[in-house]
Amino acid sequence: MAEFLRPEIRQFLLRWREVLLAAVVGLLGVWWVLTGLGINFWLGVVMIAVAGGWGFAAVQRVRFAQGGDGPGVVQVRERRLGYFGPLDGGVMDIADMNRLELDPATYPTPSWILTGMGGQRVAIPINAVGSDDLFDVFAALPGIETSAVLDVLSHTPDARVTIWSRTRPLLH
């Protein structure tokens, strides 16, 4: 069965599978709205709403994904982010993160630069294995705009760009 589809089509379907599933749920909801009575009609309305939100989030995840064939491995476990690369790496609690930057000058690919409260830095290539999980980590940061992350990622800048930083409370 794996040889039935060309590799490019298989890769496309795997990359867009969540969007396609949301579209199927949405179409099923439309069908129930158009043909259903009573509870089926209202379930169809709910399915359309859920599919719309799910599809929007899925498209953002697809735009964020960069392939996952770069150096190193990213792991997110219990609110702790770890990067294990061939030359460097590090572990950081997500709650301790103070700044998120994109540095296009790192070799061989641009990297996310995460800075913690103690000044520790973790540089993660944007196409490291498992880097797709970073979208959910970044989206959970207080006050971040995911559209800003996606815009910076799609139009790689010439110099390091700060995408998010934690606001420090004033003491007086």
N, CA, C and O of each residue as an XYZ file, in Angstrom:
688
protein
N       0.817     -1.187      0.000
C       0.000      0.000      0.000
C       0.865      1.257      0.000
O       0.469      2.283     -0.553
N       2.033      1.182      0.612
C       2.895      2.357      0.687
C       3.395      2.778     -0.686
O       3.672      3.958     -0.903
N       3.518      1.834     -1.620
C       4.004      2.153     -2.953
C       2.875      2.627     -3.886
O       3.135      2.981     -5.037
N       1.650      2.636     -3.405
C       0.519      3.032     -4.232
C       0.583      4.512     -4.596
O       0.239      4.893     -5.715
N       1.022      5.344     -3.658
C       1.113      6.785     -3.891
C       2.557      7.198     -4.129
O       3.487      6.640     -3.547
N       2.721      8.179     -4.991
C       4.060      8.735     -5.197
C       4.542      9.377     -3.900
O       3.726      9.856     -3.114
N       5.847      9.395     -3.663
C       6.370      9.955     -2.412
C       5.965     11.413     -2.173
O       5.726     11.800     -1.029
N       5.885     12.229     -3.234
C       5.514     13.632     -3.051
C       4.073     13.755     -2.567
O       3.768     14.577     -1.704
N       3.193     12.935     -3.128
C       1.788     12.984     -2.732
C       1.626     12.455     -1.312
O       0.864     13.018     -0.526
N       2.327     11.389     -0.979
C       2.272     10.843      0.376
C       2.761     11.870      1.387
O       2.163     12.025      2.452
N       3.850     12.577      1.062
C       4.376     13.604      1.952
C       3.382     14.762      2.096
O       3.198     15.288      3.194
N       2.743     15.158      0.989
C       1.739     16.219      1.041
C       0.565     15.824      1.931
O       0.116     16.614      2.762
N       0.069     14.594      1.754
C      -1.066     14.136      2.558
C      -0.705     14.034      4.030
O      -1.525     14.358      4.889
N       0.512     13.590      4.338
C       0.927     13.514      5.737
C       1.051     14.903      6.355
O       0.683     15.104      7.512
N       1.562     15.851      5.594
C       1.741     17.205      6.127
C       0.401     17.892      6.370
O       0.232     18.604      7.360
N      -0.557     17.677      5.458
C      -1.849     18.354      5.535
C      -2.955     17.473      6.120
O      -4.130     17.818      5.998
N      -2.614     16.347      6.750
C      -3.632     15.405      7.202
C      -4.590     16.014      8.221
O      -5.785     15.720      8.186
N      -4.100     16.846      9.116
C      -4.987     17.432     10.131
C      -5.975     18.410      9.494
O      -7.140     18.463      9.888
N      -5.512     19.176      8.517
C      -6.402     20.093      7.798
C      -7.453     19.300      7.022
O      -8.627     19.668      7.003
N      -7.027     18.221      6.389
C      -7.962     17.397      5.630
C      -9.008     16.740      6.537
O     -10.179     16.651      6.167
N      -8.593     16.282      7.714
C      -9.551     15.702      8.662
C     -10.557     16.745      9.140
O     -11.743     16.445      9.282
N     -10.088     17.970      9.389
C     -11.003     19.043      9.788
C     -11.991     19.341      8.666
O     -13.165     19.602      8.931
N     -11.534     19.307      7.424
C     -12.431     19.540      6.292
C     -13.477     18.433      6.185
O     -14.637     18.713      5.885
N     -13.088     17.189      6.424
C     -14.043     16.081      6.376
C     -15.095     16.241      7.472
O     -16.284     16.035      7.227
N     -14.663     16.607      8.677
C     -15.618     16.830      9.774
C     -16.555     17.987      9.427
O     -17.757     17.911      9.681
N     -16.012     19.048      8.850
C     -16.841     20.169      8.441
C     -17.845     19.799      7.368
O     -18.998     20.224      7.430
N     -17.428     19.013      6.382
C     -18.356     18.577      5.334
C     -19.446     17.659      5.885
O     -20.599     17.733      5.462
N     -19.079     16.804      6.820
C     -20.086     15.964      7.465
C     -21.085     16.832      8.226
O     -22.286     16.563      8.210
N     -20.589     17.866      8.888
C     -21.477     18.791      9.588
C     -22.408     19.524      8.639
O     -23.587     19.702      8.942
N     -21.893     19.951      7.493
C     -22.738     20.620      6.489
C     -23.806     19.661      5.993
O     -24.963     20.048      5.831
N     -23.424     18.404      5.749
C     -24.394     17.424      5.284
C     -25.508     17.222      6.324
O     -26.685     17.143      5.972
N     -25.123     17.138      7.610
C     -26.120     16.966      8.662
C     -27.015     18.196      8.782
O     -28.208     18.065      9.052
N     -26.458     19.378      8.586
C     -27.280     20.590      8.646
C     -28.291     20.602      7.495
O     -29.448     20.977      7.686
N     -27.858     20.197      6.317
C     -28.736     20.255      5.148
C     -29.787     19.140      5.121
O     -30.881     19.339      4.591
N     -29.468     17.974      5.684
C     -30.382     16.839      5.586
C     -30.980     16.410      6.916
O     -31.960     15.665      6.942
N     -30.407     16.865      8.012
C     -30.843     16.378      9.320
C     -32.019     17.143      9.888
O     -32.320     18.264      9.478
N     -32.664     16.513     10.830
C     -33.764     17.122     11.574
C     -33.462     17.002     13.059
O     -32.791     16.065     13.490
N     -33.950     17.936     13.823
C     -33.833     17.859     15.274
C     -32.385     17.911     15.745
O     -31.646     18.848     15.445
N     -32.004     16.885     16.485
C     -30.672     16.857     17.088
C     -29.569     16.756     16.050
O     -28.486     17.305     16.255
N     -29.813     16.070     14.939
C     -28.788     15.961     13.901
C     -28.459     17.325     13.301
O     -27.303     17.603     12.981
N     -29.465     18.169     13.149
C     -29.217     19.514     12.639
C     -28.264     20.265     13.569
O     -27.285     20.859     13.117
N     -28.555     20.234     14.863
C     -27.729     20.979     15.824
C     -26.343     20.354     15.993
O     -25.365     21.074     16.194
N     -26.247     19.045     15.916
C     -24.927     18.402     15.926
C     -24.110     18.824     14.706
O     -22.898     19.015     14.802
N     -24.765     18.966     13.578
C     -24.087     19.455     12.377
C     -23.564     20.861     12.555
O     -22.457     21.172     12.117
N     -24.354     21.727     13.200
C     -23.907     23.103     13.470
C     -22.679     23.088     14.371
O     -21.713     23.812     14.131
N     -22.723     22.260     15.408
C     -21.574     22.157     16.322
C     -20.352     21.612     15.584
O     -19.237     22.091     15.791
N     -20.558     20.617     14.729
C     -19.435     20.044     13.982
C     -18.804     21.068     13.046
O     -17.583     21.086     12.889
N     -19.616     21.922     12.422
C     -19.075     22.963     11.548
C     -18.228     23.945     12.347
O     -17.154     24.348     11.899
N     -18.707     24.332     13.529
C     -17.946     25.266     14.362
C     -16.628     24.653     14.835
O     -15.580     25.297     14.794
N     -16.698     23.401     15.284
C     -15.476     22.720     15.740
C     -14.493     22.556     14.589
O     -13.295     22.784     14.760
N     -14.984     22.165     13.427
C     -14.111     21.965     12.266
C     -13.474     23.276     11.829
O     -12.324     23.280     11.390
N     -14.192     24.387     11.938
C     -13.621     25.684     11.578
C     -12.443     26.060     12.470
O     -11.393     26.469     11.975
N     -12.615     25.922     13.786
C     -11.516     26.214     14.711
C     -10.356     25.258     14.553
O      -9.195     25.665     14.556
N     -10.675     23.988     14.416
C      -9.647     22.962     14.236
C      -8.875     23.193     12.948
O      -7.649     23.085     12.930
N      -9.585     23.511     11.869
C      -8.925     23.762     10.589
C      -8.019     24.975     10.636
O      -6.928     24.955     10.066
N      -8.457     26.040     11.312
C      -7.627     27.244     11.447
C      -6.325     26.932     12.184
O      -5.244     27.326     11.745
N      -6.439     26.219     13.308
C      -5.238     25.849     14.069
C      -4.345     24.906     13.268
O      -3.120     25.003     13.341
N      -4.939     24.009     12.515
C      -4.157     23.054     11.725
C      -3.383     23.759     10.614
O      -2.239     23.399     10.337
N      -3.986     24.748      9.982
C      -3.277     25.504      8.943
C      -2.095     26.248      9.546
O      -1.032     26.320      8.930
N      -2.265     26.801     10.742
C      -1.137     27.467     11.402
C      -0.015     26.490     11.703
O       1.154     26.829     11.523
N      -0.340     25.283     12.159
C       0.692     24.278     12.427
C       1.443     23.891     11.155
O       2.658     23.696     11.186
N       0.724     23.780     10.039
C       1.363     23.435      8.767
C       2.301     24.551      8.337
O       3.401     24.281      7.857
N       1.883     25.800      8.502
C       2.744     26.930      8.144
C       3.999     26.972      9.024
O       5.057     27.410      8.573
N       3.886     26.521     10.268
C       5.017     26.545     11.195
C       6.012     25.425     10.907
O       7.215     25.608     11.092
N       5.531     24.272     10.458
C       6.383     23.100     10.248
C       7.418     23.385      9.163
O       7.100     23.960      8.122
N       8.667     22.973      9.421
C       9.768     23.234      8.496
C      10.427     21.965      7.973
O      11.503     22.046      7.381
N       9.843     20.835      8.164
C      10.394     19.620      7.568
C      10.861     18.591      8.574
O      10.579     17.406      8.395
N      11.553     18.981      9.612
C      11.981     18.038     10.625
C      13.114     17.118     10.227
O      13.216     16.008     10.748
N      13.983     17.563      9.298
C      15.112     16.728      8.919
C      16.444     17.391      9.245
O      17.483     17.006      8.707
N      16.415     18.375     10.115
C      17.623     19.114     10.475
C      18.379     18.457     11.616
O      18.017     17.371     12.067
N      19.426     19.115     12.078
C      20.256     18.533     13.134
C      19.587     18.600     14.498
O      18.964     19.602     14.851
N      19.721     17.528     15.255
C      19.240     17.506     16.628
C      17.800     17.046     16.763
O      17.081     16.848     15.783
N      17.407     16.883     18.035
C      16.072     16.402     18.378
C      15.494     17.305     19.461
O      16.171     17.650     20.429
N      14.221     17.686     19.279
C      13.501     18.500     20.263
C      12.531     17.600     21.006
O      11.830     16.791     20.399
N      12.493     17.747     22.332
C      11.526     17.016     23.150
C      10.814     18.000     24.059
O      11.442     18.876     24.655
N       9.511     17.854     24.162
C       8.716     18.639     25.101
C       8.021     17.648     26.014
O       7.162     16.885     25.572
N       8.391     17.657     27.285
C       7.826     16.741     28.262
C       7.533     17.512     29.551
O       8.421     18.138     30.130
N       6.286     17.457     29.985
C       5.878     18.015     31.268
C       6.380     19.440     31.468
O       7.036     19.748     32.463
N       6.063     20.297     30.515
C       6.407     21.729     30.561
C       7.913     21.963     30.605
O       8.363     22.998     31.098
N       8.683     21.029     30.103
C      10.132     21.173     30.011
C      10.540     20.902     28.574
O      10.159     19.894     27.979
N      11.320     21.820     28.032
C      11.759     21.751     26.644
C      13.214     21.323     26.619
O      14.047     21.878     27.335
N      13.511     20.340     25.796
C      14.881     19.870     25.656
C      15.290     19.822     24.203
O      14.519     19.397     23.342
N      16.510     20.259     23.933
C      17.080     20.130     22.592
C      18.393     19.388     22.722
O      19.259     19.774     23.507
N      18.541     18.316     21.947
C      19.737     17.489     21.976
C      20.325     17.487     20.575
O      19.848     16.774     19.691
N      21.359     18.286     20.380
C      21.955     18.444     19.066
C      23.300     17.771     18.951
O      23.829     17.254     19.936
N      23.861     17.772     17.747
C      25.151     17.127     17.538
C      26.303     17.888     18.179
O      27.306     17.277     18.546
N      26.187     19.200     18.322
C      27.269     19.999     18.896
C      26.901     20.643     20.229
O      27.775     20.867     21.066
N      25.631     20.942     20.434
C      25.205     21.569     21.683
C      23.782     21.151     21.980
O      23.202     20.344     21.254
N      23.226     21.688     23.026
C      21.862     21.375     23.419
C      21.560     22.021     24.740
O      22.353     22.816     25.244
N      20.440     21.696     25.299
C      20.067     22.249     26.578
C      18.642     21.893     26.939
O      17.868     21.406     26.115
N      18.318     22.151     28.199
C      16.993     21.890     28.728
C      16.530     23.147     29.442
O      17.305     23.786     30.153
N      15.256     23.504     29.251
C      14.730     24.711     29.867
C      13.264     24.494     30.237
O      12.494     23.929     29.459
N      12.888     24.949     31.433
C      11.480     24.950     31.796
C      10.778     26.025     30.990
O      11.294     27.133     30.841
N       9.614     25.706     30.474
C       8.883     26.659     29.645
C       8.473     27.872     30.470
O       8.442     28.989     29.953
N       8.161     27.666     31.739
C       7.760     28.779     32.603
C       8.912     29.741     32.857
O       8.669     30.899     33.196
N      10.165     29.299     32.703
C      11.331     30.151     32.937
C      11.767     30.919     31.701
O      12.722     31.692     31.769
N      11.100     30.729     30.588
C      11.515     31.381     29.347
C      11.186     32.870     29.399
O      10.065     33.258     29.731
N      12.186     33.705     29.064
C      12.018     35.160     29.086
C      11.949     35.770     27.700
O      11.304     36.801     27.508
N      12.602     35.149     26.735
C      12.675     35.760     25.407
C      12.733     34.679     24.339
O      13.319     33.612     24.526
N      12.099     34.995     23.204
C      12.109     34.123     22.040
C      12.579     34.950     20.852
O      12.012     35.998     20.543
N      13.628     34.459     20.189
C      14.184     35.178     19.039
C      14.378     34.201     17.886
O      14.459     32.989     18.085
N      14.449     34.751     16.681
C      14.815     33.974     15.502
C      16.104     34.555     14.960
O      16.176     35.739     14.630
N      17.133     33.704     14.871
C      18.440     34.134     14.375
C      18.697     33.471     13.024
O      18.952     32.268     12.962
N      18.632     34.261     11.927
C      18.834     33.668     10.603
C      20.291     33.392     10.272
O      20.576     32.728      9.275
N      21.228     33.890     11.092
C      22.645     33.773     10.776
C      23.274     32.476     11.268
O      24.449     32.234     10.992
N      22.541     31.642     11.983
C      23.133     30.404     12.481
C      23.297     29.406     11.343
O      22.542     29.415     10.371
N      24.298     28.550     11.486
C      24.614     27.583     10.444
C      24.137     26.208     10.879
O      24.325     25.889     12.053
N      23.566     25.399     10.086
C      23.282     25.502      8.659
C      21.919     26.128      8.361
O      21.680     26.548      7.229
N      21.021     26.203      9.346
C      19.700     26.794      9.123
C      19.419     27.813     10.213
O      20.078     27.796     11.253
N      18.444     28.711      9.997
C      18.058     29.641     11.068
C      17.644     28.875     12.322
O      17.211     27.726     12.252
N      17.788     29.537     13.467
C      17.496     28.873     14.740
C      16.619     29.736     15.623
O      16.673     30.965     15.588
N      15.803     29.047     16.422
C      15.089     29.709     17.495
C      16.072     29.876     18.641
O      16.767     28.925     19.000
N      16.143     31.066     19.220
C      16.991     31.315     20.382
C      16.062     31.549     21.567
O      15.323     32.533     21.598
N      16.100     30.645     22.538
C      15.268     30.742     23.725
C      16.161     31.152     24.885
O      17.186     30.518     25.137
N      15.781     32.202     25.585
C      16.563     32.698     26.714
C      15.741     32.529     27.979
O      14.566     32.893     28.025
N      16.376     31.970     29.012
C      15.697     31.726     30.282
C      15.975     32.804     31.299
O      16.745     33.729     31.039
N      15.350     32.689     32.462
C      15.503     33.684     33.531
C      16.933     33.790     34.030
O      17.397     34.882     34.358
N      17.622     32.687     34.089
C      18.996     32.701     34.580
C      20.015     33.082     33.519
O      21.217     33.041     33.780
N      19.559     33.453     32.326
C      20.464     33.827     31.259
C      20.879     32.675     30.363
O      21.592     32.886     29.381
N      20.445     31.450     30.682
C      20.806     30.323     29.827
C      20.106     30.466     28.487
O      18.989     30.977     28.405
N      20.776     30.010     27.440
C      20.234     30.078     26.086
C      20.245     28.699     25.464
O      21.165     27.904     25.654
N      19.185     28.447     24.712
C      19.084     27.212     23.949
C      18.793     27.618     22.511
O      17.801     28.293     22.236
N      19.663     27.204     21.596
C      19.476     27.489     20.173
C      18.980     26.217     19.496
O      19.642     25.181     19.535
N      17.806     26.310     18.876
C      17.173     25.155     18.246
C      16.974     25.454     16.768
O      16.264     26.402     16.431
N      17.584     24.667     15.867
C      17.337     24.872     14.434
C      15.842     24.740     14.118
O      15.150     23.910     14.707
N      15.356     25.559     13.194
C      13.924     25.557     12.906
C      13.455     24.248     12.271
O      12.258     23.960     12.261
N      14.379     23.462     11.745
C      13.982     22.203     11.119
C      14.513     20.984     11.876
O      14.671     19.914     11.287
N      14.790     21.135     13.171
C      15.237     19.990     13.966
C      14.105     18.968     14.067
O      12.931     19.313     13.938
N      14.466     17.728     14.294
C      13.473     16.667     14.445
C      12.628     16.974     15.686
O      13.170     17.183     16.772
N      11.322     17.000     15.526
C      10.425     17.292     16.636
C      10.161     18.767     16.849
O       9.474     19.131     17.804
N      10.687     19.635     15.984
C      10.505     21.075     16.171
C       9.061     21.513     15.921
O       8.695     22.636     16.266
N       8.240     20.652     15.331
C       6.827     20.985     15.147
C       6.125     21.165     16.488
O       5.149     21.909     16.577
N       6.611     20.492     17.534
C       6.019     20.620     18.864
C       6.234     22.010     19.457
O       5.536     22.396     20.395
N       7.181     22.757     18.925
C       7.448     24.092     19.451
C       6.291     25.052     19.194
O       6.147     26.038     19.916
N       5.467     24.787     18.187
C       4.338     25.677     17.912
C       3.418     25.767     19.122
O       3.009     26.861     19.510
N       3.091     24.628     19.719
C       2.223     24.634     20.891
C       2.900     25.287     22.087
O       2.240     25.949     22.888
N       4.221     25.107     22.214
C       4.961     25.759     23.298
C       4.916     27.266     23.121
O       4.640     27.995     24.074
N       5.185     27.740     21.913
C       5.193     29.175     21.659
C       3.802     29.770     21.804
O       3.656     30.881     22.314
N       2.778     29.050     21.363
C       1.406     29.561     21.451
C       0.947     29.716     22.897
O       0.054     30.515     23.178
N       1.547     28.962     23.818
C       1.167     29.035     25.228
C       1.864     30.166     25.978
O       1.539     30.418     27.139
N       2.807     30.848     25.349
C       3.497     31.949     26.021
C       2.539     33.110     26.212
O       1.783     33.436     25.297
N       2.550     33.748     27.389
C       1.585     34.818     27.659
C       1.823     36.046     26.781
O       2.922     36.600     26.758
N       0.787     36.462     26.065
C       0.857     37.670     25.257
C       1.482     37.516     23.888
O       1.663     38.514     23.191
N       1.821     36.299     23.471
C       2.450     36.128     22.159
C       1.379     36.111     21.077
O       0.259     35.651     21.302
N       1.731     36.611     19.917
C       0.844     36.546     18.761
C       1.406     35.505     17.804
O       2.500     35.675     17.265
N       0.663     34.438     17.595
C       1.156     33.378     16.720
C       1.305     33.867     15.285
O       2.121     33.337     14.531
N       0.527     34.870     14.904
C       0.677     35.413     13.549
C       2.044     36.074     13.384
O       2.621     36.030     12.297
N       2.570     36.686     14.447
C       3.904     37.287     14.377
C       4.972     36.212     14.207
O       5.930     36.401     13.457
N       4.813     35.091     14.897
C       5.766     33.983     14.764
C       5.744     33.456     13.328
O       6.797     33.239     12.729
N       4.560     33.255     12.784
C       4.442     32.721     11.429
C       4.947     33.710     10.388
O       5.549     33.301      9.396
N       4.714     35.008     10.596
C       5.199     36.017      9.644
C       6.720     36.071      9.623
O       7.324     36.131      8.552
N       7.345     36.051     10.800
C       8.807     36.085     10.859
C       9.383     34.818     10.247
O      10.420     34.867      9.585
N       8.732     33.696     10.455
C       9.218     32.431      9.916
C       9.080     32.374      8.397
O       9.940     31.816      7.716
N       8.005     32.946      7.864
C       7.806     32.893      6.418
C       8.648     33.915      5.667
O       8.979     33.698      4.501
N       9.001     35.021      6.306
C       9.864     36.043      5.696
C      11.122     36.147      6.543
O      11.242     37.042      7.379
N      12.050     35.242      6.328
C      13.248     35.178      7.154
C      13.985     36.514      7.115
O      14.367     36.979      6.041
N      14.187     37.133      8.275
C      14.837     38.449      8.328
C      16.348     38.338      8.095
O      16.902     37.242      8.015
N      17.000     39.505      7.988
C      18.446     39.545      7.787
C      19.214     39.483      9.097
O      20.356     39.025      9.117
N      18.613     39.934     10.188
C      19.280     39.965     11.485
C      18.379     39.302     12.529
O      17.213     39.009     12.265
N      18.935     39.074     13.710
C      18.179     38.443     14.785
C      16.972     39.306     15.158
O      17.084     40.524     15.304
N      15.826     38.656     15.307
C      14.576     39.348     15.605
C      14.002     38.802     16.908
O      13.897     37.589     17.089
N      13.634     39.705     17.811
C      12.947     39.298     19.035
C      11.463     39.194     18.736
O      10.829     40.181     18.364
N      10.914     38.014     18.896
C       9.510     37.769     18.596
C       8.652     37.972     19.835
O       7.536     38.485     19.748
N       9.173     37.570     20.983
C       8.411     37.672     22.227
C       9.387     37.864     23.372
O      10.475     37.288     23.380
N       8.990     38.673     24.334
C       9.732     38.766     25.590
C       8.738     38.970     26.718
O       7.696     39.605     26.555
N       9.083     38.425     27.839
C       8.208     38.514     29.008
C       8.250     39.936     29.558
O       9.323     40.519     29.711
N       7.088     40.483     29.850
C       7.049     41.805     30.457
C       7.359     41.676     31.939
O       6.827     40.815     32.640
N       8.224     42.547     32.382
C       8.615     42.502     33.796
C       7.717     43.428     34.604
O       7.522     44.583     34.225
N       7.171     42.942     35.704
C       6.310     43.801     36.505
C       7.114     44.874     37.228
O       8.233     44.634     37.682
N       6.530     46.046     37.323
C       7.181     47.138     38.047
C       6.995     46.924     39.547
O       5.939     46.473     39.990
N       8.018     47.246     40.317
C       7.955     47.028     41.760
C       7.299     48.182     42.503
O       6.921     48.039     43.666
N       7.164     49.310     41.846
C       6.509     50.445     42.527
C       5.694     51.244     41.576
O       5.075     52.231     41.972
